[in-house]
Amino acid sequence: MNPIDQARQHAFQQTLLSASRTMVLSEILKLVLDSFSASKTRFALTALGMVIGTASVILVVTIGLTGKRYILEEIQKVETNSIELEYAGGGATASERVLYSDFLTRDDEKAVLAQLPGVMYSSPVLGMHTRINFGGGVVKDTLVLGVSPQYQNIRNLLVPVGRFLDDEDDSAHIKCAVVTELFARERFGSADAAVGQNFEISGIPFAIIGVFKESVGDFGVSEIEDQTILIPFSVARYFTGTENVNQIYFSMRGMDEVPDAAKEIVRIVQARHRPGSVYQAQTLTELLAMADKITTILTVVLVLVAAVTLAVGGVGIMNIMLANVRARVREIGIRKALGATYREIKLQFLAEAVIISLVGGVVGTMVGLALPLSVRFFTDYAIPVSPWSVVIALTAATLVGVIFGTVPATRAAQLDPVEALKYE
């Protein structure tokens, strides 16, 4: 046979082989569909486990993402854009330390504002504790903070009654105060009753102009206590008799600017003081990153727990398929007697398992997406839905079908045709 005829013969054999494989695959799929049509109830009940498992994965991922977003949003309400600068010691010799310290001043704040663009708000904090008379012979040790009007924006403080300190209060040294809700209730009975009332700090009368509260829990990082009084910084200086500042707060335009800005603020302030003085800039970016990591780990753990449901569904598929093999032993023997190969028998039963699992996965995915999408449609709250949850659920459903369908498919393919034909 010449080379041309050999090439034609080879091409013809390849075409026949391809056609045979195509026919075998289509025939296998047809047999699978016929098997499902003959036992619809069994098919539906077997797929039900995968529906529940896949829907669980979708809902768990959705709940995890919702919780993660809520936690991060709550943390961001505290002061994730802010930087707290404080003096950490140093700058004086052992003999000088008794009389000298290199504390922060308002001039440091002005220097940072002049050299660092991107600072939206800034405020010094001058803190002291004093004993306040609550009436009836009750005297409590209370925290008094001297701050600037921009302190409200930095700390995201809410003023439900009255108003906050303004620039005129600070520049005119007005003896006014903004107090916490707890202070107002215990001292005057209610927040509304407190506004306009007077009380004394170290014998000096102050008028309450507003009642404030924090917009969100501070996770223990705030300098504000349950009973705190805020007064203008210019007035607080009279009580301490010094220009020294405990902390200076700076608020940046965006959270991504905070790490670099913190380093630059320390550099600017350090250059204005003695070489040995130490200043620390604290931010909440590490807390935010830690919260993001923790919530992600918790979501992964919950997904793994939900995956147990998929495994249970897979065991159900394997059990039903093993029973299916025993019920169809004679059919398998006839197919083998008519020329069906090991590969074809195995592929038929494996395809049944995969299709059952995948159909259950698709239905479960639709059920799992129905809840968050319904909330989005009927309410203003947009529950986050991750496309990856769908990919993970469908991939897991397919793998469950392959893994738990392999044993029944292999057992069916290994049946001896002679013994199978004798099976009753």
C-alpha positions in Angstrom: 0.0 0.0 0.0 1.5 3.3 -1.0 1.9 6.2 1.5 -1.1 8.1 0.1 -3.4 5.1 0.7 -1.9 4.6 4.1 -2.7 8.2 5.0 -6.2 7.9 3.8 -6.7 4.7 5.7 -5.4 6.3 8.9 -7.6 9.3 8.5 -10.6 7.0 7.9 -9.9 5.1 11.1 -9.5 8.3 13.1 -12.9 9.5 11.7 -14.6 6.2 12.7 -13.0 6.3 16.1 -14.2 9.9 16.7 -17.7 9.0 15.5 -17.8 6.0 17.7 -16.7 8.0 20.8 -19.3 10.7 20.0 -22.0 8.0 19.7 -20.9 6.3 22.9 -21.0 9.6 24.8 -24.4 10.6 23.5 -25.7 7.1 24.2 -24.4 7.2 27.7 -26.1 10.5 28.4 -29.3 9.1 26.9 -29.1 6.1 29.2 -28.5 8.4 32.2 -31.6 10.5 31.3 -33.7 7.3 30.8 -32.6 6.0 34.2 -33.6 9.3 35.9 -37.0 9.3 34.0 -37.7 5.8 35.3 -37.1 6.8 38.9 -37.9 10.5 39.3 -38.6 10.3 43.0 -35.3 8.6 43.8 -33.5 11.1 41.7 -35.1 14.1 43.5 -34.5 12.7 47.0 -30.9 12.0 46.2 -30.3 15.5 44.8 -32.0 17.0 47.9 -28.9 16.5 50.0 -26.9 18.5 47.5 -29.5 21.2 47.3 -29.3 21.7 51.1 -25.5 21.5 51.1 -24.9 23.9 48.3 -27.5 26.4 49.6 -25.7 26.2 53.0 -22.4 27.1 51.4 -23.9 30.1 49.6 -25.7 31.4 52.7 -22.7 30.9 55.0 -20.4 32.8 52.6 -23.1 35.6 52.4 -23.5 35.7 56.1 -19.7 35.8 56.6 -19.3 38.7 54.1 -22.2 40.6 55.7 -20.7 40.2 59.1 -17.2 41.2 57.8 -18.5 44.3 56.2 -20.5 45.3 59.3 -17.5 44.8 61.6 -15.2 46.8 59.3 -17.7 49.6 58.9 -18.2 49.8 62.7 -14.4 50.0 63.2 -14.1 52.7 60.5 -16.6 54.8 62.4 -14.2 55.1 65.3 -11.2 56.9 63.9 -9.5 54.8 61.3 -8.4 58.0 59.5 -7.0 59.6 62.6 -3.5 59.6 64.0 -2.8 60.0 67.8 0.5 61.6 68.5 1.9 61.5 72.1 5.2 62.1 73.9 6.7 58.8 75.1 9.6 60.2 77.2 13.3 60.9 76.7 15.0 64.1 75.7 16.3 64.9 79.2 19.3 63.7 81.2 18.8 62.0 84.6 19.4 65.3 86.4 17.1 67.2 84.1 14.2 64.8 84.2 12.8 66.1 87.4 12.4 69.6 86.1 12.2 69.1 82.4 10.2 67.0 79.9 9.8 67.5 76.1 6.0 67.4 75.9 4.0 68.3 72.8 2.7 71.8 72.3 0.2 73.7 70.0 3.2 74.8 68.0 3.9 71.2 67.1 0.3 70.9 65.8 0.8 74.1 63.7 4.0 72.8 62.3 2.4 69.6 61.1 -0.5 71.4 59.5 2.0 73.7 57.7 4.2 70.9 56.4 1.8 68.0 55.8 -0.9 68.3 53.2 -3.9 66.0 53.5 -4.7 66.7 57.2 -8.4 67.5 57.4 -8.8 68.1 61.1 -6.5 68.4 64.1 -7.0 68.9 67.9 -4.9 68.9 71.0 -6.1 67.0 74.0 -5.3 68.2 77.5 -6.6 65.8 80.1 -7.1 66.1 83.8 -9.2 64.5 86.6 -11.2 66.7 89.0 -13.9 66.0 91.6 -17.4 67.1 90.5 -20.3 67.5 92.9 -23.3 65.5 91.8 -25.5 66.7 94.6 -26.8 64.9 97.7 -23.3 64.8 99.0 -22.1 62.7 96.1 -18.7 63.7 94.7 -17.1 61.8 91.8 -13.7 61.8 90.2 -14.4 63.0 86.6 -12.3 63.3 83.5 -12.1 66.8 81.9 -10.6 67.1 78.4 -9.6 70.4 76.8 -10.1 70.0 73.1 -10.6 72.2 70.0 -13.9 72.3 68.0 -12.5 69.9 65.4 -12.3 67.2 68.0 -15.9 66.3 67.2 -15.0 65.5 63.5 -12.0 63.5 64.5 -13.8 61.3 67.0 -17.1 61.2 65.1 -19.0 62.5 68.1 -22.8 62.9 68.0 -24.5 65.8 69.8 -28.2 64.8 70.1 -29.0 67.7 72.5 -27.5 71.2 72.2 -24.3 72.0 70.3 -20.6 71.2 70.3 -17.8 73.7 71.0 -17.1 76.2 68.3 -14.2 78.5 67.3 -15.7 81.4 69.2 -15.8 79.4 72.4 -12.1 78.6 72.1 -10.9 82.0 71.0 -13.0 83.9 73.6 -12.1 81.5 76.4 -15.8 80.9 77.1 -16.3 78.7 80.2 -18.7 76.2 78.5 -18.8 72.4 78.5 -20.2 69.5 76.5 -20.9 66.4 78.7 -21.7 62.7 78.1 -25.2 61.4 78.3 -24.4 59.5 81.5 -23.1 62.6 83.2 -26.2 64.6 82.2 -28.6 61.9 83.5 -26.8 61.5 86.8 -26.2 65.2 87.5 -29.4 66.7 86.1 -31.8 63.9 85.4 -31.8 63.9 81.6 -29.9 65.2 78.6 -32.5 67.8 77.8 -32.5 69.1 81.3 -28.7 69.4 81.4 -28.4 71.9 78.6 -28.3 75.4 80.0 -27.4 74.3 83.5 -24.3 75.3 85.4 -21.8 73.3 87.4 -18.4 73.9 88.9 -14.9 72.7 87.9 -12.4 73.5 90.7 -14.8 76.2 91.9 -15.2 77.8 88.5 -18.8 77.8 87.0 -19.3 76.2 83.6 -22.4 76.3 81.4 -23.5 73.1 79.6 -24.1 73.8 76.0 -24.5 70.3 74.7 -24.6 66.6 75.4 -22.5 64.2 73.3 -22.1 60.5 72.7 -19.8 58.4 70.6 -21.2 57.2 67.3 -20.0 53.6 67.9 -18.3 51.5 70.5 -14.6 52.4 70.7 -13.2 48.9 71.4 -11.4 50.3 74.5 -9.1 52.6 72.5 -10.8 55.9 73.2 -9.7 58.4 75.8 -13.3 59.2 76.5 -14.8 57.7 79.7 -18.5 57.2 80.6 -18.5 60.5 82.5 -16.4 62.9 80.5 -16.5 66.7 80.3 -15.2 68.5 77.2 -14.2 72.1 77.5 -12.3 74.5 75.2 -8.6 73.9 75.1 -7.9 77.6 75.8 -9.8 77.3 79.1 -8.3 74.0 80.1 -4.8 75.6 80.0 -5.7 77.7 83.0 -6.2 74.7 85.2 -2.8 73.1 84.2 -0.8 76.4 84.0 1.3 75.0 81.1 1.4 74.9 77.3 2.0 71.1 77.3 -0.4 68.8 75.5 -1.1 65.2 76.4 -2.0 64.1 72.8 -2.5 65.7 69.4 -5.0 64.1 67.0 -4.8 64.5 63.3 -7.4 63.2 60.8 -6.4 62.4 57.2 -8.5 62.5 54.1 -8.3 58.8 53.5 -7.4 55.7 55.4 -4.7 54.8 52.9 -2.8 58.0 53.7 -2.6 57.1 57.5 0.6 54.9 57.6 2.8 57.3 55.6 1.3 60.4 57.4 2.0 58.9 60.8 5.7 58.5 60.0 5.9 62.0 58.5 4.2 63.5 61.6 6.7 61.9 63.9 9.6 63.1 61.7 8.3 66.7 61.7 7.7 66.8 65.5 11.0 65.0 66.3 12.9 67.7 64.3 11.4 70.4 66.6 12.5 68.8 69.9 15.6 67.3 71.5 17.3 64.4 69.7 16.6 62.0 72.5 12.9 62.7 72.8 10.6 59.9 71.7 7.2 60.4 70.1 4.7 57.8 69.1 2.0 57.9 66.5 -0.8 55.4 67.0 -3.4 54.4 64.4 -6.2 51.9 64.1 -5.0 50.5 60.8 -3.5 47.5 62.5 -6.8 46.8 64.3 -8.6 47.1 61.0 -6.2 44.7 59.3 -6.5 42.3 62.2 -10.3 42.4 62.1 -10.3 41.8 58.3 -8.0 38.8 58.8 -10.1 37.4 61.7 -13.4 37.7 59.8 -11.9 36.1 56.7 -10.7 33.1 58.8 -14.1 32.8 60.4 -15.8 32.8 57.0 -13.5 30.1 55.8 -14.1 28.0 58.9 -17.9 28.4 58.4 -17.6 27.3 54.8 -15.7 24.2 55.8 -18.4 23.4 58.3 -21.0 23.9 55.7 -19.0 21.6 53.4 -19.7 18.8 55.8 -23.3 19.0 54.6 -22.0 18.5 51.1 -20.1 15.5 52.2 -23.3 14.1 53.8 -25.1 14.6 50.5 -22.2 12.9 48.7 -22.5 9.9 51.0 -26.2 9.8 50.2 -25.4 9.8 46.5 -22.9 6.9 46.9 -25.4 4.9 48.9 -28.2 5.3 46.3 -25.8 4.6 43.4 -24.6 1.4 45.1 -28.2 0.3 45.5 -28.7 1.3 41.9 -25.9 -0.9 40.8 -27.3 -3.9 42.7 -30.7 -3.3 41.1 -29.3 -3.2 37.6 -26.8 -6.1 37.7 -28.6 -7.9 35.0 -28.8 -4.8 32.8 -25.1 -4.4 33.2 -24.5 -8.0 32.2 -26.6 -7.7 29.1 -24.7 -4.4 28.1 -21.4 -6.1 28.6 -22.5 -9.2 26.6 -23.4 -6.8 23.7 -20.0 -5.3 23.7 -20.0 -2.5 26.3 -16.5 -1.8 27.6 -15.3 -1.3 31.2 -14.8 2.4 30.4 -18.3 2.9 29.0 -20.0 1.2 32.0 -18.0 3.2 34.5 -18.6 6.4 32.6 -22.4 5.8 32.6 -22.7 5.4 36.3 -20.2 8.1 37.1 -22.2 10.4 34.8 -25.3 9.6 36.8 -23.7 10.5 40.0 -22.2 13.8 38.7 -25.5 14.9 37.1 -27.4 14.2 40.3 -24.8 16.2 42.3 -24.6 19.0 39.8 -28.4 19.4 39.4 -28.7 19.5 43.2 -25.9 22.1 43.2 -27.6 24.3 40.7 -30.9 24.2 42.5 -29.1 24.8 45.8 -27.3 27.8 44.4 -30.5 29.3 43.2 -32.1 28.7 46.7 -29.0 30.2 48.4 -29.0 33.3 46.2 -32.7 33.8 46.6 -32.5 35.1 50.2 -29.8 37.8 49.8 -31.2 38.9 46.4 -34.7 39.2 47.9 -33.4 41.4 50.7 -31.7 43.6 48.1 -34.9 43.8 46.1 -37.4 44.5 48.9 -35.1 46.6 51.3 -32.5 49.3 51.0 -29.8 47.1 52.6 -27.5 45.5 50.0 -26.3 42.2 51.3 -23.0 41.4 49.7 -23.1 38.4 47.3 -19.8 36.9 46.2 -19.5 35.3 42.8 -16.8 33.1 44.3 -19.4 31.5 46.6 -21.3 30.3 43.4 -18.1 29.0 41.9 -17.1 27.3 45.1 -20.5 25.7 45.6 -20.8 24.4 42.0 -17.2 23.2 41.9 -17.7 21.4 45.2 -21.0 19.8 44.0 -19.2 18.5 40.9 -16.3 17.1 42.9 -18.7 15.4 45.4 -20.4 13.7 42.4 -17.0 12.5 41.0 -15.6 11.4 44.4 -18.6 9.7 45.8 -19.7 8.3 42.4 -16.4 6.6 41.6 -16.9 3.7 43.9 -20.3 2.7 42.6 -19.2 3.2 39.0 -16.1 1.1 39.5 -18.1 -1.7 41.1 -20.5 -1.7 38.2 -17.7 -1.7 35.6 -16.0 -4.6 37.4 -19.0 -7.0 37.3 -18.4 -10.2 35.5 -20.8 -10.4 32.6 -21.4 -14.2 33.0 -22.2 -13.8 36.7 -24.3 -10.7 36.0 -26.5 -12.5 33.5 -27.1 -15.3 36.1 -28.1 -12.7 38.7 -31.8 -12.7 39.7 
